[in-house]
Amino acid sequence: MITTDICIIGAGPVGLFAVFEAGLLKMRCHLIDALPQVGGQLSEIYPQKPIYDIPGYPAINAQTLVDNLMEQIAPFNPGFTLGERVESLDRQEDGSYQITTSDGTAVHCQVVVIAGGLGSFEPRKPEILNLEQFEGKGVAYMVKNPEQLRNRRVVLAGGGDSALDWTIFLAEIAKEVTLVHRSDSFRGAPDSAEKVVELAKQGRINLVLQSNITSINGNGHLQEVTITAKDKSVTTLEADNLIPLFGLTPKLGPIADWGLSIDKSAISVDTTDYSTNVERIYAIGDINTYPGKLKLILCGFHEAALMCQSAFHHVHPNQKLSFKYTTVNGVPTF
């Protein structure tokens, strides 16, 4: 049995930062994640993707952010259970919880923090003829190693932040980049959209709007992508790689059976401290929802800080909370 103050479900960036905030208040953390490594989506889906909205970093590589967070929390010696999914939650007589994983690992804690990003997730697959036939043979739903796309003809599909960011990034290393989007406007950050449009004007990428990819073909590996425009005209492009980026379908898994208030696959929280409707259970990061919610890492960091202030009263009910700036006291260690 592992005993800790706070059990954090999800070892993504927000879960990792929560360890730091908890450590400042002398609370120990143990993290559980179904993925075999820390970092969540940053490490699993786009480790080399640049992130632009982390304070103090004009741009930072996703994996570098994870590495920096791990260095930041090292003084607090958090525990990790990786590659195991949380299966059950049992409340004890004193109000604490015991969490059990798919491999039988048991963790006893005073507070549970759900920081599972989108929960268990899978990519949304567009309706493209022969799509699944070429999965792993030129078709992928994420970019794990952009170097594998160097000097190749890459077609991306989508209009969100991931599609825009990867278009900008791959314009520097791929032989040819084509972005296909069904609309003439983008859902992603306006600045990124402007950069993509400018790259197209400069002839550095191909931008195909109001169009959909309808079929793909090849001889054992992807060779052609067929695009159908809104006016029904059809264009066939030579391509080595197709990367549809239409987001992820979230699945809460067993968490959905814990009696939490769920709104469209997200957990409703009180913005005072990001607590759920179940006592001693909090939700931070992309997995929660509330009026005005923004799914940004920096917002998750803010939520983690306020959550820890509230969790302190459950972990140390007989102590008075005295919050002091780290610039005055430095970073304490256990």
C-alpha positions as CSV (number, residue, x, y, z in Angstrom):
1,M,0.0,0.0,0.0
2,I,1.3,3.4,-1.0
3,T,0.4,6.2,1.4
4,T,0.5,9.8,0.4
5,D,-1.3,13.1,1.0
6,I,-2.5,13.8,-2.5
7,C,-3.0,11.3,-5.3
8,I,-2.9,12.9,-8.7
9,I,-4.5,11.0,-11.5
10,G,-2.7,12.2,-14.6
11,A,1.0,13.0,-15.0
12,G,0.7,15.7,-17.7
13,P,2.0,19.2,-17.3
14,V,-0.8,20.4,-15.0
15,G,-0.5,17.3,-12.8
16,L,3.2,17.8,-12.6
17,F,2.9,21.4,-11.6
18,A,0.4,20.5,-8.9
19,V,3.2,18.6,-7.3
20,F,5.2,21.8,-7.0
21,E,2.4,23.8,-5.5
22,A,1.5,21.0,-3.1
23,G,5.2,20.7,-2.1
24,L,5.3,24.4,-1.2
25,L,2.6,23.6,1.4
26,K,4.4,20.5,2.7
27,M,2.0,18.0,1.0
28,R,3.3,14.8,-0.6
29,C,2.0,13.6,-3.9
30,H,1.8,10.3,-5.8
31,L,0.9,10.4,-9.5
32,I,-0.9,7.7,-11.5
33,D,-1.0,7.7,-15.3
34,A,-2.1,5.1,-17.9
35,L,0.8,6.2,-20.2
36,P,4.2,4.6,-19.7
37,Q,5.9,8.0,-19.2
38,V,5.2,11.4,-17.7
39,G,4.1,14.3,-19.8
40,G,0.6,13.3,-20.9
41,Q,-0.3,14.5,-24.4
42,L,2.8,16.6,-24.6
43,S,5.1,13.5,-24.5
44,E,2.7,11.0,-26.1
45,I,1.3,13.0,-29.0
46,Y,3.6,16.0,-29.9
47,P,6.8,15.9,-27.9
48,Q,8.6,18.1,-30.5
49,K,5.8,20.6,-31.0
50,P,6.7,24.2,-29.9
51,I,4.4,25.8,-27.3
52,Y,4.0,29.6,-27.3
53,D,1.8,30.5,-24.3
54,I,4.0,29.5,-21.4
55,P,4.9,32.6,-19.4
56,G,8.6,33.4,-19.7
57,Y,9.1,31.3,-22.8
58,P,8.5,32.9,-26.2
59,A,8.6,29.3,-27.4
60,I,9.4,26.0,-25.7
61,N,9.5,22.5,-27.0
62,A,6.7,20.3,-25.5
63,Q,9.1,17.7,-24.2
64,T,11.5,20.4,-22.8
65,L,8.6,21.8,-20.8
66,V,7.9,18.4,-19.3
67,D,11.6,17.9,-18.5
68,N,11.7,21.3,-16.8
69,L,8.6,20.5,-14.8
70,M,10.2,17.3,-13.6
71,E,13.3,19.2,-12.6
72,Q,11.2,21.7,-10.8
73,I,9.4,19.1,-8.7
74,A,12.4,16.9,-8.0
75,P,13.0,18.4,-4.5
76,F,9.6,17.2,-3.4
77,N,10.3,13.5,-4.3
78,P,6.9,12.6,-5.8
79,G,5.9,9.0,-6.4
80,F,4.9,7.6,-9.8
81,T,2.8,4.7,-10.9
82,L,3.0,4.7,-14.7
83,G,1.4,2.4,-17.3
84,E,-1.5,1.6,-15.1
85,R,-5.1,2.9,-15.3
86,V,-7.1,3.8,-12.2
87,E,-9.9,1.3,-11.8
88,S,-11.6,1.9,-8.5
89,L,-12.0,4.5,-5.8
90,D,-13.1,3.6,-2.3
91,R,-13.9,6.1,0.4
92,Q,-12.7,5.2,3.9
93,E,-14.5,5.9,7.2
94,D,-12.3,8.9,8.0
95,G,-13.1,10.5,4.6
96,S,-9.8,9.5,3.0
97,Y,-9.6,7.4,-0.2
98,Q,-8.0,4.3,-1.5
99,I,-7.4,4.1,-5.2
100,T,-6.6,0.8,-7.0
101,T,-5.1,0.5,-10.4
102,S,-5.5,-2.0,-13.2
103,D,-2.4,-3.8,-12.0
104,G,-3.6,-3.9,-8.4
105,T,-1.5,-1.0,-7.1
106,A,-3.2,0.5,-4.1
107,V,-2.7,4.2,-3.0
108,H,-4.2,5.6,0.2
109,C,-4.6,9.4,0.2
110,Q,-6.4,12.3,1.9
111,V,-7.2,14.1,-1.4
112,V,-7.8,13.0,-5.0
113,V,-6.9,15.3,-7.8
114,I,-8.0,14.4,-11.3
115,A,-5.6,16.0,-13.8
116,G,-6.1,13.5,-16.6
117,G,-6.3,16.0,-19.5
118,L,-8.9,14.6,-21.8
119,G,-9.0,11.3,-19.9
120,S,-8.5,8.2,-22.0
121,F,-8.4,9.5,-25.6
122,E,-8.4,8.4,-29.2
123,P,-8.0,10.4,-32.3
124,R,-11.1,11.6,-34.3
125,K,-10.8,9.9,-37.7
126,P,-12.3,11.7,-40.7
127,E,-14.3,9.8,-43.3
128,I,-11.6,9.1,-45.9
129,L,-11.7,6.1,-48.2
130,N,-8.9,3.6,-47.4
131,L,-7.8,5.6,-44.4
132,E,-7.4,2.7,-42.0
133,Q,-5.7,0.6,-44.7
134,F,-2.7,3.0,-44.6
135,E,-2.4,3.6,-40.9
136,G,1.2,3.1,-40.0
137,K,2.0,3.2,-43.7
138,G,2.0,6.9,-44.2
139,V,-1.1,7.8,-42.2
140,A,-0.7,8.9,-38.6
141,Y,-2.9,11.0,-36.3
142,M,0.0,12.7,-34.4
143,V,3.6,13.8,-35.0
144,K,5.9,12.1,-32.5
145,N,9.2,12.6,-34.3
146,P,9.1,15.4,-36.9
147,E,12.6,14.4,-38.2
148,Q,10.9,11.4,-39.8
149,L,9.1,13.9,-42.0
150,R,12.2,15.7,-43.1
151,N,12.4,16.1,-47.0
152,R,9.0,14.4,-47.4
153,R,5.7,15.4,-49.0
154,V,3.4,15.9,-46.1
155,V,-0.4,16.6,-46.2
156,L,-2.1,17.8,-43.0
157,A,-5.8,18.1,-42.5
158,G,-7.6,20.3,-40.0
159,G,-8.2,23.8,-38.9
160,G,-7.3,23.9,-35.2
161,D,-4.2,24.8,-33.3
162,S,-2.4,21.5,-33.9
163,A,-2.9,21.6,-37.6
164,L,-1.7,25.2,-37.8
165,D,1.3,24.7,-35.5
166,W,2.5,21.7,-37.3
167,T,2.1,23.4,-40.7
168,I,4.3,26.2,-39.5
169,F,6.9,23.9,-38.0
170,L,7.0,21.4,-40.9
171,A,7.4,24.2,-43.4
172,E,11.0,24.4,-42.2
173,I,11.9,20.7,-42.7
174,A,9.5,18.9,-45.1
175,K,10.0,18.9,-48.8
176,E,6.4,20.0,-49.4
177,V,3.6,20.8,-47.0
178,T,-0.1,21.0,-47.9
179,L,-2.7,22.0,-45.4
180,V,-6.3,21.0,-46.3
181,H,-9.2,22.6,-44.4
182,R,-12.9,22.3,-45.0
183,S,-13.6,25.9,-44.2
184,D,-12.1,29.2,-45.2
185,S,-11.5,30.3,-41.6
186,F,-9.6,28.6,-38.8
187,R,-10.5,27.5,-35.2
188,G,-6.9,28.0,-34.0
189,A,-5.1,31.0,-32.7
190,P,-5.4,34.0,-35.0
191,D,-1.6,34.6,-34.9
192,S,-1.0,31.1,-36.1
193,A,-3.6,31.4,-38.8
194,E,-2.0,34.6,-40.1
195,K,1.4,32.8,-40.2
196,V,0.0,30.0,-42.2
197,V,-1.7,32.3,-44.7
198,E,1.6,34.3,-45.0
199,L,3.5,31.0,-45.7
200,A,1.0,30.2,-48.4
201,K,1.5,33.7,-50.0
202,Q,5.2,33.1,-50.0
203,G,4.8,29.8,-51.7
204,R,6.4,27.9,-48.9
205,I,3.2,25.7,-48.3
206,N,0.1,24.8,-50.2
207,L,-3.1,25.9,-48.5
208,V,-6.3,24.3,-49.8
209,L,-9.4,25.7,-48.2
210,Q,-13.1,24.8,-48.5
211,S,-12.0,21.2,-49.3
212,N,-11.9,17.8,-47.9
213,I,-9.7,14.8,-48.4
214,T,-12.0,12.1,-49.7
215,S,-9.7,9.2,-50.5
216,I,-6.1,8.0,-50.4
217,N,-4.2,5.4,-52.4
218,G,-0.8,3.7,-52.7
219,N,1.1,0.5,-53.2
220,G,1.8,-0.8,-49.7
221,H,2.5,2.8,-48.6
222,L,0.7,6.1,-49.1
223,Q,1.3,7.7,-52.5
224,E,-1.7,9.8,-53.4
225,V,-4.2,12.0,-51.6
226,T,-7.4,12.9,-53.4
227,I,-9.0,16.3,-52.4
228,T,-12.6,17.3,-53.3
229,A,-13.4,21.0,-53.2
230,K,-16.7,22.5,-52.2
231,D,-17.4,23.2,-55.9
232,K,-17.0,19.3,-56.5
233,S,-13.7,19.7,-58.3
234,V,-11.2,17.0,-57.6
235,T,-7.4,17.2,-57.2
236,T,-5.0,14.4,-56.7
237,L,-1.7,15.2,-54.9
238,E,1.4,13.0,-54.5
239,A,2.1,12.5,-50.8
240,D,4.3,10.5,-48.6
241,N,2.5,11.2,-45.3
242,L,-1.0,12.2,-44.3
243,I,-1.7,13.6,-40.8
244,P,-5.4,14.3,-40.1
245,L,-5.6,16.5,-37.0
246,F,-9.2,16.6,-35.9
247,G,-8.7,16.4,-32.2
248,L,-9.3,13.7,-29.7
249,T,-12.4,11.9,-28.5
250,P,-12.3,12.0,-24.7
251,K,-13.3,9.0,-22.6
252,L,-13.4,9.3,-18.8
253,G,-13.3,5.6,-18.2
254,P,-14.0,4.4,-14.6
255,I,-13.9,8.1,-13.4
256,A,-17.3,8.5,-15.0
257,D,-18.8,6.1,-12.3
258,W,-17.5,8.0,-9.3
259,G,-20.6,10.1,-8.8
260,L,-19.0,13.3,-10.2
261,S,-21.0,15.9,-12.0
262,I,-20.3,15.4,-15.7
263,D,-21.0,17.9,-18.4
264,K,-20.2,16.8,-22.0
265,S,-17.4,14.4,-21.0
266,A,-15.8,17.0,-18.6
267,I,-16.0,17.3,-14.8
268,S,-17.9,20.3,-13.4
269,V,-16.0,22.2,-10.7
270,D,-16.3,25.1,-8.3
271,T,-14.0,27.8,-9.5
272,T,-13.3,28.9,-5.9
273,D,-10.9,25.9,-5.5
274,Y,-11.7,23.6,-8.5
275,S,-13.4,21.1,-6.2
276,T,-15.9,18.7,-7.6
277,N,-19.3,17.8,-6.1
278,V,-17.7,15.0,-4.2
279,E,-15.8,15.9,-1.1
280,R,-12.0,15.8,-1.3
281,I,-12.0,15.3,-5.0
282,Y,-10.7,18.0,-7.3
283,A,-10.3,18.3,-11.1
284,I,-7.8,20.6,-12.8
285,G,-6.7,21.1,-16.4
286,D,-8.5,20.1,-19.6
287,I,-10.6,17.5,-17.8
288,N,-12.7,20.1,-15.9
289,T,-15.3,22.5,-17.1
290,Y,-16.8,25.7,-15.7
291,P,-18.2,29.0,-17.3
292,G,-15.5,30.7,-19.2
293,K,-13.2,27.7,-19.2
294,L,-10.1,27.9,-21.4
295,K,-8.2,24.7,-22.2
296,L,-4.7,26.2,-21.9
297,I,-1.8,24.7,-19.9
298,L,-1.3,28.1,-18.1
299,C,-4.9,28.0,-16.9
300,G,-4.3,24.6,-15.6
301,F,-1.3,25.9,-13.6
302,H,-3.5,28.5,-12.0
303,E,-6.1,25.9,-11.1
304,A,-3.5,23.7,-9.6
305,A,-2.3,26.6,-7.3
306,L,-5.8,27.3,-6.0
307,M,-6.6,23.6,-5.6
308,C,-3.6,23.1,-3.3
309,Q,-4.6,25.9,-1.1
310,S,-8.0,24.2,-0.5
311,A,-6.5,20.7,-0.3
312,F,-4.2,21.8,2.5
313,H,-7.2,22.0,4.9
314,H,-8.0,18.3,4.3
315,V,-4.4,17.1,4.6
316,H,-3.5,19.2,7.6
317,P,-6.9,20.0,9.3
318,N,-5.2,21.1,12.5
319,Q,-2.7,23.5,11.0
320,K,-3.1,27.1,9.9
321,L,-2.2,27.7,6.3
322,S,0.6,30.2,6.0
323,F,1.4,31.0,2.4
324,K,4.7,32.7,1.7
325,Y,6.4,33.6,-1.6
326,T,9.2,31.4,-2.8
327,T,11.3,34.5,-3.5
328,V,11.4,35.0,0.3
329,N,11.8,31.5,1.6
330,G,13.1,29.6,-1.4
331,V,11.8,26.2,-2.4
332,P,11.4,23.9,0.6
333,T,12.2,20.1,0.4
334,F,10.9,17.1,2.3
